[in-house]
Amino acid sequence: MEIFVVTAPGLEAVLADEARAADFAVAGTIPGGVTLTGDWPDVWRANLTLRGAVRVLARVASFRAMHLAQLDKRAGKLPWGDWLRPDRPVRVEATCRKSRIYHDRAAAQRMEGALRDAGLTLSPDAAIVLRLRIEDDLATISLDTSGPSLHKRGLKEQVNKAPMRETLAALFLRTCGYDGTEPVLDPMCGSGTFVIEAAEIARGLLPGRARTFAFEDLATFDAGAFAAMKAVAPRGTDLRFHGSDRDQGAIAMARANADRAGIGDLCRFEMKPIGDIVPPEGPPGLVIVNPPYGGRIGAVGPLFGLYATLGARLKDGFAGWRVGLVTSEPKLAHATGLPFAPPGPFVDHGGIKIRLWQTAALS
C-alpha cells in the first residue's frame, strides 16, 4: 500500500531521512510530503513515531475516472467494508484539478453515494475523513489516519505567542544533526518546544504516545498489536537540556509542559535575559533558537539589537557549540555576526516563510 506522509513544504528531504532511519520503505518525495510503501502496521507506526510527520494518509485505491458515472461505478466496486466500520461515521473531502470531472462537490456526492450503498454512515463532522483527489483524470482515494494534526501530541497544554510547532522543531533539530547524544540550549525558549523535543529524543520517547489517532476507528485496526507497538521502554541519559527566557510566565509554561511530557527531570528552565546566558556545565552541544522576527511579532527594526546581543554572547562564551537559528529575515540573521553557512530552504510557518541558519562549532 502507498502511504503518504504530509510535512511542512521545504522539509520533505529531512522527513524522508527520518523515515529511512526508522526502517520505513521510502518511495520518494513530492512537494508537501514523503511517499512510503507498507501495510497497516506501518501506517500506525508512522503516526506514532515520525516526529516530523504532520499527517499520514493511507492510499486505499486509485483508478481512472473520465466522468461522474465512471466514478460512481468504480467507487461502488471498492471493498469499503475492508477499511471502514458501519458504526463509525465518515465524511468525504474532494478536490479536482486538470480533470474532466471538475466539480469538487459533485465528485464528493458520488463518493458519498458509494459509501451509503455499502452500508456506511456519513456525517459532516465525522472524525474519519476520506479524501478523494482527481488530477489528470486519475482518482486517488485516501483515508486520513491521523485525525488532528500530529503536532498535537496531547501533552502541551500551554503555549506562548507564536509557538514553534513540535513537528517543525523536530525537523529543524534533525537538520542541525541532533540525534539525542548532546545537550541542547534554547536561550529564548518560550513554552519550551525545542528543549522538550530534544529531551524526548534523548530519552527515546515516542511522539504519539499520549494521543489517539483516527486509524483506531478503522476496520483495519488491531488494538493488541498497536499496544505492543507503543510499549517502548525509555532510555536512560545523563544529558540535560536547558532553556531560558526573560518572561517568567514562559518559564512556568515550559516547566509545566516538560513535567507533563515526563522529561521534567532532564530539563532546566530559568528566567534570564539573552545578554546573561552562559553555557551549562558539561560538553558543548547545540544552541537552537527561534527569536522574534518582524512578521511574527511586529516591526523588524527594534530587533537588530536583540540579534546582535545574542550573537555577541554566543561568540564570546560558547566555544565548541553549534548554533541553529530560525528567522524570516536574512538581515536579522546577519546582525548576529555569527559565521552562518548558506541558509536552508524556505519553510512555511503560520503563513511566514522562515529558514534555518546554522554554524559549525564556534571557535
C-alpha positions in Angstrom: 0.0 0.0 0.0 1.1 3.5 -0.7 1.3 5.7 2.4 1.7 9.5 2.0 3.2 11.4 5.0 2.5 15.1 4.9 5.1 17.5 6.2 6.0 21.2 6.1 6.9 22.1 2.5 10.6 22.6 2.3 11.4 19.8 4.8 10.4 16.8 2.7 14.0 15.5 2.4 14.5 15.8 6.2 11.4 13.7 6.9 12.5 11.2 4.3 15.8 10.8 6.1 13.9 10.3 9.4 11.7 7.7 7.8 14.6 5.8 6.4 16.4 5.9 9.7 13.3 4.3 11.2 13.3 1.5 8.6 10.3 2.7 6.6 10.4 1.9 2.8 10.7 5.4 1.3 9.4 5.5 -2.3 10.1 9.2 -2.9 9.2 12.8 -2.1 7.0 15.4 -3.7 6.3 18.9 -2.5 4.5 18.7 0.8 5.3 15.1 1.8 7.0 11.7 1.6 5.6 8.6 0.0 6.2 5.3 1.8 5.2 1.8 0.9 4.0 -0.6 3.6 1.0 -2.1 5.3 -1.4 -1.1 8.0 1.0 -1.6 10.9 3.4 0.8 9.0 0.5 3.3 8.9 0.2 3.1 12.7 3.9 3.3 13.3 4.3 6.3 11.0 1.7 8.2 13.1 3.2 7.0 16.4 6.9 7.5 15.7 7.7 10.0 13.0 8.4 13.3 14.7 8.3 15.4 11.5 5.0 14.0 10.2 2.0 16.3 10.1 -0.5 13.8 8.8 -0.5 10.2 7.4 -2.7 9.3 4.5 -3.3 5.7 3.5 -3.9 5.4 -0.3 -6.5 2.7 -0.5 -7.5 2.9 -4.2 -6.8 4.7 -7.4 -8.5 4.4 -10.9 -9.2 6.4 -14.0 -12.4 8.4 -14.0 -13.3 10.5 -17.0 -16.9 11.3 -16.0 -19.1 11.1 -12.9 -20.9 7.9 -14.0 -17.5 6.2 -14.2 -16.6 7.5 -10.8 -19.9 6.1 -9.5 -19.3 2.7 -11.0 -15.7 2.2 -9.9 -16.2 3.6 -6.4 -19.2 1.2 -6.0 -16.9 -1.8 -6.6 -14.4 -1.0 -3.9 -14.3 -3.2 -0.7 -15.3 -0.4 1.6 -16.0 -2.9 4.4 -12.4 -3.9 4.5 -11.4 -0.4 5.6 -14.4 1.3 7.2 -16.7 0.3 10.0 -20.5 0.7 9.7 -20.7 2.1 13.3 -18.2 4.9 12.7 -19.4 7.8 10.5 -17.3 9.1 7.7 -17.1 12.4 5.8 -15.8 13.0 2.3 -13.5 15.8 1.1 -12.9 16.0 -2.7 -10.6 18.1 -4.9 -10.4 18.1 -8.7 -7.6 19.5 -10.8 -7.0 19.4 -14.5 -9.6 16.7 -15.0 -12.8 16.2 -17.0 -14.5 15.8 -13.6 -14.1 19.4 -12.4 -16.8 19.9 -9.8 -15.5 19.1 -6.3 -18.9 18.9 -4.6 -20.4 16.7 -7.4 -17.4 14.3 -7.1 -17.8 14.2 -3.3 -21.6 13.4 -3.6 -20.9 10.4 -5.9 -18.4 9.1 -3.4 -20.9 9.6 -0.5 -23.4 7.6 -2.5 -21.0 4.7 -2.9 -20.4 4.8 0.9 -24.1 4.8 1.7 -24.7 1.9 -0.7 -22.0 0.0 1.2 -23.9 0.5 4.5 -21.8 3.2 5.9 -22.9 6.3 7.8 -22.0 9.8 6.7 -21.7 12.9 9.0 -20.3 16.4 8.2 -18.4 16.4 11.5 -17.1 12.8 11.4 -13.6 12.2 12.8 -12.9 9.8 9.9 -12.1 11.6 6.7 -12.0 10.0 3.2 -10.1 12.2 0.8 -10.8 12.0 -3.0 -8.3 13.7 -5.3 -8.9 13.7 -9.0 -6.0 15.0 -11.0 -5.4 14.5 -14.7 -8.4 12.1 -14.6 -6.8 9.9 -12.0 -9.0 9.4 -8.9 -7.0 8.7 -5.8 -8.8 7.7 -2.6 -7.1 8.1 0.8 -8.0 7.7 4.4 -6.7 10.3 6.8 -5.4 8.0 9.5 -4.2 10.7 11.9 -7.2 12.8 12.9 -5.9 16.1 14.5 -2.6 17.3 13.2 0.3 15.2 14.5 1.9 18.2 16.1 -0.9 18.0 18.7 0.7 15.3 20.8 -1.7 15.5 23.7 0.9 16.8 26.2 1.3 20.6 25.8 -1.5 22.5 27.4 0.2 25.9 27.5 1.9 27.8 24.6 3.3 31.3 24.3 2.8 33.8 21.5 3.9 32.5 18.0 4.9 29.0 19.2 7.1 26.7 17.1 5.2 23.5 16.2 6.6 20.3 17.6 6.9 18.8 14.1 8.9 21.7 12.8 11.1 21.8 15.9 11.9 18.1 15.4 12.9 18.5 11.7 15.0 21.6 12.5 16.8 19.7 15.3 17.4 16.8 12.8 18.7 19.3 10.2 21.2 20.5 12.8 22.5 17.0 13.2 20.9 16.5 16.6 20.4 12.8 17.5 19.9 12.8 21.2 23.5 12.4 22.2 24.4 16.0 23.1 23.0 18.8 25.3 20.7 21.5 23.8 20.2 25.0 24.9 17.4 27.4 23.7 18.0 30.9 25.1 14.6 32.2 24.0 12.7 29.0 24.9 9.1 30.3 25.1 6.9 27.3 26.1 9.9 25.0 25.7 9.3 23.2 22.4 12.9 22.8 21.3 14.1 21.8 24.7 11.3 19.3 25.3 11.6 17.8 21.9 15.4 17.3 22.3 14.9 15.7 25.7 12.2 13.3 24.4 14.5 12.3 21.6 17.4 11.6 24.1 15.1 9.5 26.3 13.6 7.6 23.3 10.0 8.6 23.9 7.5 8.2 21.1 6.0 11.5 20.0 2.5 10.0 19.6 2.5 8.1 22.9 -0.1 10.2 24.7 -2.8 10.8 22.0 -5.3 8.9 19.9 -5.5 8.5 16.1 -8.2 8.2 13.5 -6.9 4.8 12.4 -8.1 3.4 15.8 -11.7 3.6 14.4 -10.9 1.8 11.1 -11.8 -1.8 10.4 -8.1 -2.5 9.8 -7.1 -1.7 13.4 -5.7 -4.3 15.8 -5.7 -2.8 19.3 -3.4 -5.6 20.7 -0.8 -5.2 18.0 -0.8 -1.4 18.5 -0.5 -1.6 22.2 2.6 -3.8 21.7 4.0 -1.2 19.3 3.6 1.5 21.9 5.3 -0.5 24.6 8.8 1.0 24.2 10.9 1.4 27.3 12.5 4.8 27.8 16.3 5.1 27.5 18.5 6.5 30.2 20.5 9.6 29.6 22.9 11.7 31.6 22.4 14.7 29.4 20.5 17.8 30.5 18.5 20.2 28.3 18.4 23.9 29.0 16.0 26.8 28.3 15.9 30.4 29.3 13.6 33.3 28.6 13.2 36.8 30.0 9.4 36.1 30.6 8.7 34.3 33.9 5.3 33.2 32.5 7.1 31.4 29.6 9.4 29.7 32.1 6.4 28.5 34.1 4.7 27.2 31.0 7.9 25.4 29.8 8.4 23.6 33.2 4.7 22.5 33.3 4.9 21.2 29.7 8.2 19.3 30.4 6.7 17.7 33.5 3.6 16.7 31.5 5.8 15.1 28.9 7.7 13.1 31.5 11.0 14.7 31.0 11.0 17.4 33.6 13.9 15.8 35.4 16.1 16.3 32.2 15.2 19.9 31.6 16.4 23.1 33.3 14.5 26.3 32.7 15.4 29.7 34.2 14.4 33.3 33.7 17.3 35.1 32.1 17.8 37.9 29.5 19.7 37.0 26.4 22.7 39.0 27.4 23.2 36.9 30.5 23.2 33.4 29.0 26.2 31.2 29.8 27.0 27.6 28.6 25.8 24.9 31.1 28.3 22.6 32.7 29.4 19.6 30.6 30.2 19.1 27.0 29.3 21.5 24.2 26.3 20.8 22.1 23.6 22.7 20.1 22.2 26.1 20.7 18.9 26.4 18.8 16.7 29.4 18.9 13.6 30.8 17.3 13.9 34.5 18.1 11.2 37.1 17.4 11.1 38.3 13.7 9.2 41.0 12.1 6.2 39.2 10.6 5.8 37.0 13.7 5.9 39.6 16.5 5.9 43.1 15.0 8.3 45.6 13.4 11.8 44.4 12.4 13.8 47.5 13.4 13.9 47.1 17.2 15.1 43.5 16.8 18.5 44.2 15.4 19.9 45.0 18.8 18.5 41.7 20.2 20.1 39.6 17.5 23.4 41.5 17.9 23.4 40.8 21.6 22.6 37.1 21.0 25.5 36.8 18.5 27.9 38.6 20.8 27.1 36.4 23.7 27.4 33.2 21.7 30.7 34.2 20.1 32.2 35.2 23.5 31.1 32.3 25.6 30.1 29.3 23.6 33.2 27.9 22.0 32.6 24.4 20.7 28.8 24.9 20.4 27.0 24.8 17.1 24.1 27.3 16.5 20.8 26.9 14.7 18.7 30.0 14.3 15.3 30.2 12.7 14.2 33.5 11.2 12.3 35.0 8.3 14.7 37.9 7.9 18.2 37.4 6.5 19.3 40.9 7.8 18.4 39.8 11.3 20.5 36.6 11.0 23.4 38.6 9.7 23.0 41.1 12.6 24.3 38.3 14.9 27.7 38.4 13.3 27.8 34.6 13.5 29.6 32.6 10.8 26.4 31.1 9.3 26.6 28.7 6.3 24.1 29.4 3.5 20.6 29.0 5.0 18.3 26.1 4.4 15.1 26.1 2.3 12.1 28.3 2.9 9.6 26.7 5.2 6.0 27.9 5.8 5.4 28.7 9.5 1.9 30.1 10.0 2.0 31.9 6.7 5.5 33.3 7.2 8.4 31.9 5.2 11.2 31.0 7.6 14.6 29.4 7.2 17.1 27.7 9.4 20.6 29.3 9.6 23.4 27.1 11.0 27.0 27.4 12.1 29.7 24.8 12.6 31.2 24.6 16.1 32.1 28.1 17.2 35.8 28.8 17.9 
